[in-house]
């Protein structure tokens, strides 16, 4: 229980400032029927049937909850902490990484057609198969209101070819914004192809190598950072870790997002 001297809106504002956007677990005395063990159900357990309002935040290996419960003729402010077991992203839980992303975001495939022949012809290279499966399964949109993957985009906002052309036009191989790496030039290896970004202006690339396309490493960099982070994993695994693994720093959003989501455009 929390002190009566502190009201719920004040605590919610402070927790949201610290932990980010909360999940609504109960409102007006009604509990969200879709809440599961993975999305905050342990926060509701201590006050079953008595919960009036409850918001929840993911923070590391814990859920933080703040709300109000029935107490006599009134309501009592409560602050709760519950342990959670973060998912292990060492391998896809079932199927492929795309299957895992569909499962954790609660999505069905959209069968979004993509003009791969046109894209790959202009870039002068094939693109990783897992990425193509991702674009076909989800289409254009945003993951957890944070990460956008660049596919073929009729709105031109997150179009892969458009973004690659813009970066290539402005690039200086010796002193460009992505030095020491150049943006990929058709017919060469060693350059970068962009595939995604975040609202924090983090940028995600593949490095084109002489090896198999599906083995291209992911290179990532935060805005204004000088150092690059290199990951020997496919883009879909990298995205899954961002969304679900609190320890996948510095790019993870799992602490601020109780349940991964995808908003289609």
Order of alpha helices (4+ residues) and beta strands (2+ residues): alpha-beta-beta-alpha-beta-beta-beta-alpha-alpha-alpha-beta-beta-alpha-beta-beta-beta-beta-alpha-beta
